[in-house]
Amino acid sequence: MFLSPCSCDGKTVCDIKSNITYDPGVCRYLETTYACFTHHSVTCEGSQSNLQCGEGQVIVVSWANYGRRDTTTCPDGRPDSQLQNVNCSWSTSMEYFTKMCNWQNSCTVKAPSSVDPCRGTYEYLEVFFTCQDASCPPGWTWFGGRCFIFKSSMKNWPDAESSCETLGGHLASFHSTAEYTFIRELTHTAAGLYETAWVGGNDREIKCWWMWSDGSQFDFPNWAKGEPNDAGGREDCMTINYGGRDYVNDAGCNANKPFVCVRDP
């Protein structure tokens, strides 16, 4: 017999009926494995909440659902007709909120107004999560839910990317000024200076269409003034710290340079 996890997921108390048919001479039993999660957040439709862990810890979403599972949560003076559908669920809830919040110290979640899994039902967002110590493999440094490492060995961009992949990651991407500044300081701490280093930005596949090698959205526009300039039509890979400065530059991919890798914890 298979017991659907939906019958108990997210509940603090759950009664299970085995529905096992009696068979003389055969002893049957139901075995169930479960875990209890320490943090629970409920956000009514149109509102937002903040998930927060302690210093040095990160969020790991264990279960999430946007919809409705009972008639008593988030009534907000709504008519009974908007509270009766207790089997309402947005199928993408887990994927959406794990991508939003996992490995962050804090995360603001909002019941998405653009999503309406059950028309006519007043919905709410429910999230169970744990707080885990932010940890990375030896030699790596944690920042913003990811692990970074500076490698001083001199490699061209393709070989640097391959080296990062063997370590379980890619050349580093950055998506905010804070991440960019952290990576610059990481190179300075490791090398004793702001050494020019490869990161994951490149337009090797489609000219002038820059992307990160880890597949994340290329959303950092702060190139140095006049860059990328594709000097000589051969500069398809990104460096930071050009000339020891706060300078994001495009460079020829065959030059040998140190590099920065990123991976998940």
C-alpha positions as CSV (number, residue, x, y, z in Angstrom):
1,M,0.0,0.0,0.0
2,F,1.2,3.5,-0.8
3,L,0.3,6.4,1.6
4,S,0.3,9.7,-0.2
5,P,2.6,12.2,1.6
6,C,-0.1,14.9,0.9
7,S,-2.3,13.4,3.6
8,C,0.2,14.5,6.4
9,D,2.6,17.0,4.9
10,G,2.6,20.3,6.7
11,K,0.4,19.2,9.6
12,T,1.5,19.3,13.2
13,V,-0.7,16.3,14.0
14,C,-1.8,13.5,11.6
15,D,-3.9,10.4,12.1
16,I,-3.1,7.6,9.7
17,K,-5.6,4.8,9.0
18,S,-3.9,1.9,7.3
19,N,-7.0,0.5,5.5
20,I,-5.3,-2.9,5.5
21,T,-7.7,-5.7,4.7
22,Y,-7.7,-8.5,7.3
23,D,-6.0,-11.7,6.0
24,P,-6.0,-14.7,8.4
25,G,-2.5,-15.9,9.2
26,V,-0.8,-12.8,7.8
27,C,0.5,-10.0,10.1
28,R,0.8,-6.7,8.3
29,Y,1.9,-3.3,9.5
30,L,2.3,0.2,8.3
31,E,5.8,1.8,8.5
32,T,6.0,5.6,8.2
33,T,9.1,7.8,8.1
34,Y,8.7,11.5,8.9
35,A,10.6,14.6,10.1
36,C,9.5,17.6,12.1
37,F,10.6,21.1,11.0
38,T,11.3,23.9,13.4
39,H,10.1,26.9,11.5
40,H,6.6,27.5,10.1
41,S,5.4,30.6,8.2
42,V,1.9,31.4,7.0
43,T,1.3,34.4,4.6
44,C,-2.3,35.3,3.6
45,E,-3.0,36.2,0.0
46,G,-1.8,39.7,-0.9
47,S,0.6,39.9,2.2
48,Q,4.3,39.1,2.7
49,S,6.4,37.6,5.4
50,N,10.1,37.4,6.3
51,L,11.8,34.1,6.8
52,Q,14.8,34.6,9.1
53,C,17.6,32.4,10.4
54,G,20.2,33.2,13.0
55,E,23.7,34.7,12.3
56,G,25.8,32.2,10.3
57,Q,22.8,30.1,9.3
58,V,20.9,29.6,6.0
59,I,17.3,28.7,5.1
60,V,16.5,25.3,3.7
61,V,12.8,25.1,2.6
62,S,11.4,21.7,3.5
63,W,7.8,22.1,2.3
64,A,5.8,24.8,0.7
65,N,2.3,25.2,-0.6
66,Y,0.3,28.1,-2.0
67,G,-3.3,27.3,-1.9
68,R,-5.6,26.2,1.0
69,R,-5.5,23.1,3.2
70,D,-8.1,24.0,5.9
71,T,-11.0,26.4,6.5
72,T,-9.5,28.1,9.6
73,T,-6.2,29.6,8.4
74,C,-6.4,33.1,7.0
75,P,-10.1,33.6,7.2
76,D,-9.7,37.4,7.1
77,G,-13.5,37.9,7.2
78,R,-14.0,36.1,3.9
79,P,-17.3,34.4,3.0
80,D,-17.4,30.7,3.6
81,S,-17.5,30.0,-0.1
82,Q,-13.9,31.2,-0.4
83,L,-12.7,29.0,2.4
84,Q,-14.3,25.6,1.6
85,N,-11.8,24.3,-1.0
86,V,-9.2,22.6,1.3
87,N,-7.6,20.6,-1.5
88,C,-6.1,23.7,-3.2
89,S,-2.5,23.6,-4.2
90,W,-0.1,25.3,-6.6
91,S,2.0,22.5,-8.1
92,T,5.1,24.8,-8.5
93,S,5.1,26.0,-4.9
94,M,8.2,24.0,-3.8
95,E,10.3,24.8,-6.9
96,Y,9.4,28.5,-6.7
97,F,10.1,29.1,-3.1
98,T,13.2,26.9,-2.8
99,K,14.8,28.9,-5.6
100,M,13.8,32.1,-3.9
101,C,14.9,31.3,-0.4
102,N,17.2,28.3,-0.1
103,W,20.7,29.1,1.2
104,Q,19.8,32.7,2.2
105,N,20.1,34.0,5.7
106,S,16.7,35.8,5.3
107,C,14.1,35.9,2.6
108,T,10.9,37.9,2.0
109,V,8.1,35.8,0.7
110,K,4.9,37.0,-0.8
111,A,1.8,35.1,-1.8
112,P,2.0,35.7,-5.5
113,S,-0.9,37.7,-6.8
114,S,-0.3,36.6,-10.4
115,V,-1.0,33.0,-9.4
116,D,-4.5,31.7,-8.7
117,P,-4.4,27.9,-8.4
118,C,-8.1,27.7,-7.4
119,R,-10.4,30.3,-8.7
120,G,-12.8,31.6,-6.1
121,T,-10.7,30.4,-3.2
122,Y,-8.9,32.8,-0.8
123,E,-5.5,31.3,-0.7
124,Y,-2.4,31.5,1.6
125,L,1.2,30.6,1.4
126,E,2.5,28.1,3.9
127,V,6.3,27.4,4.3
128,F,8.1,24.9,6.6
129,F,11.8,25.5,6.8
130,T,14.9,24.7,8.8
131,C,17.9,26.8,9.6
132,Q,21.3,25.1,8.9
133,D,24.8,26.2,9.6
134,A,26.3,27.8,6.5
135,S,29.0,25.4,5.5
136,C,31.3,24.9,2.5
137,P,33.9,22.3,1.6
138,P,37.4,23.0,3.1
139,G,39.1,25.9,1.4
140,W,35.9,27.5,0.1
141,T,34.2,30.6,1.5
142,W,30.5,31.0,2.0
143,F,28.7,34.1,0.9
144,G,25.0,34.6,0.0
145,G,24.1,31.0,0.0
146,R,27.0,29.9,-2.3
147,C,30.6,28.8,-1.9
148,F,33.5,30.6,-3.6
149,I,37.2,29.8,-4.0
150,F,40.1,31.6,-5.6
151,K,42.5,29.4,-7.6
152,S,46.0,30.9,-8.2
153,S,47.0,28.4,-10.9
154,M,47.3,30.1,-14.3
155,K,44.8,28.8,-16.9
156,N,43.0,30.1,-20.0
157,W,39.3,30.6,-19.6
158,P,38.1,27.2,-21.0
159,D,40.5,25.3,-18.8
160,A,39.6,27.4,-15.8
161,E,35.9,26.6,-16.4
162,S,36.8,22.9,-16.7
163,S,38.8,23.1,-13.4
164,C,35.8,24.6,-11.6
165,E,33.5,21.9,-13.0
166,T,35.8,19.2,-11.6
167,L,35.3,20.9,-8.2
168,G,31.6,20.7,-8.5
169,G,30.9,24.2,-9.8
170,H,31.6,26.8,-12.5
171,L,33.5,30.0,-12.9
172,A,32.0,32.6,-10.6
173,S,28.9,34.6,-11.4
174,F,27.8,37.6,-9.5
175,H,24.3,39.2,-9.4
176,S,24.7,42.2,-7.1
177,T,27.3,44.8,-6.0
178,A,27.6,42.9,-2.7
179,E,28.6,39.6,-4.5
180,Y,31.0,41.4,-6.8
181,T,32.7,43.2,-3.9
182,F,32.9,40.0,-2.0
183,I,34.7,38.2,-4.9
184,R,37.1,41.1,-5.3
185,E,38.0,40.9,-1.6
186,L,38.3,37.1,-1.8
187,T,41.0,37.5,-4.5
188,H,42.8,40.2,-2.4
189,T,42.8,38.0,0.7
190,A,44.1,35.0,-1.2
191,A,46.6,36.7,-3.4
192,G,47.6,39.7,-1.4
193,L,46.5,42.0,-4.2
194,Y,43.6,42.6,-6.5
195,E,44.8,40.2,-9.1
196,T,43.2,40.1,-12.5
197,A,41.1,36.9,-12.6
198,W,38.7,35.0,-14.7
199,V,35.0,34.8,-13.8
200,G,32.2,33.1,-15.6
201,G,30.9,35.9,-18.0
202,N,31.4,35.1,-21.7
203,D,29.9,35.6,-25.1
204,R,31.7,32.7,-26.8
205,E,28.5,31.1,-28.1
206,I,26.7,34.2,-29.5
207,K,28.7,37.4,-30.1
208,C,27.6,40.3,-27.8
209,W,25.2,38.0,-26.0
210,W,26.8,37.7,-22.6
211,M,26.0,34.9,-20.2
212,W,27.3,33.2,-17.1
213,S,28.8,29.8,-17.5
214,D,26.7,28.5,-14.5
215,G,23.6,29.1,-16.5
216,S,22.2,31.8,-14.2
217,Q,20.7,35.0,-15.5
218,F,23.3,37.6,-16.6
219,D,22.0,40.6,-14.7
220,F,25.0,42.5,-13.6
221,P,25.5,45.6,-15.9
222,N,28.4,47.3,-14.2
223,W,31.2,46.9,-16.7
224,A,34.1,49.4,-16.5
225,K,33.5,52.5,-18.7
226,G,33.8,51.6,-22.4
227,E,33.6,47.8,-21.7
228,P,33.0,45.4,-23.2
229,N,34.8,46.7,-26.2
230,D,35.8,43.4,-27.9
231,A,39.1,44.8,-28.9
232,G,40.3,43.1,-32.1
233,G,37.1,41.1,-32.2
234,R,38.7,38.5,-29.9
235,E,37.6,39.4,-26.4
236,D,34.9,37.0,-25.4
237,C,35.6,36.2,-21.7
238,M,35.2,38.3,-18.5
239,T,37.9,39.3,-16.0
240,I,37.7,41.3,-12.8
241,N,40.4,43.5,-11.2
242,Y,41.9,44.4,-14.6
243,G,45.2,46.2,-13.8
244,G,44.5,45.8,-10.1
245,R,41.6,48.1,-10.3
246,D,37.9,47.9,-9.7
247,Y,37.4,47.1,-13.3
248,V,35.3,44.5,-15.1
249,N,36.7,43.8,-18.5
250,D,36.4,41.6,-21.5
251,A,39.6,39.8,-22.5
252,G,40.9,37.2,-24.9
253,C,39.9,33.7,-23.6
254,N,43.3,32.1,-24.4
255,A,45.3,34.2,-21.9
256,N,46.4,32.5,-18.7
257,K,45.1,33.9,-15.5
258,P,44.0,32.8,-12.0
259,F,40.3,32.4,-11.5
260,V,37.4,32.3,-9.1
261,C,35.0,29.3,-8.9
262,V,31.5,29.1,-7.3
263,R,29.4,26.1,-6.2
264,D,26.5,25.2,-4.0
265,P,27.2,24.3,-0.4
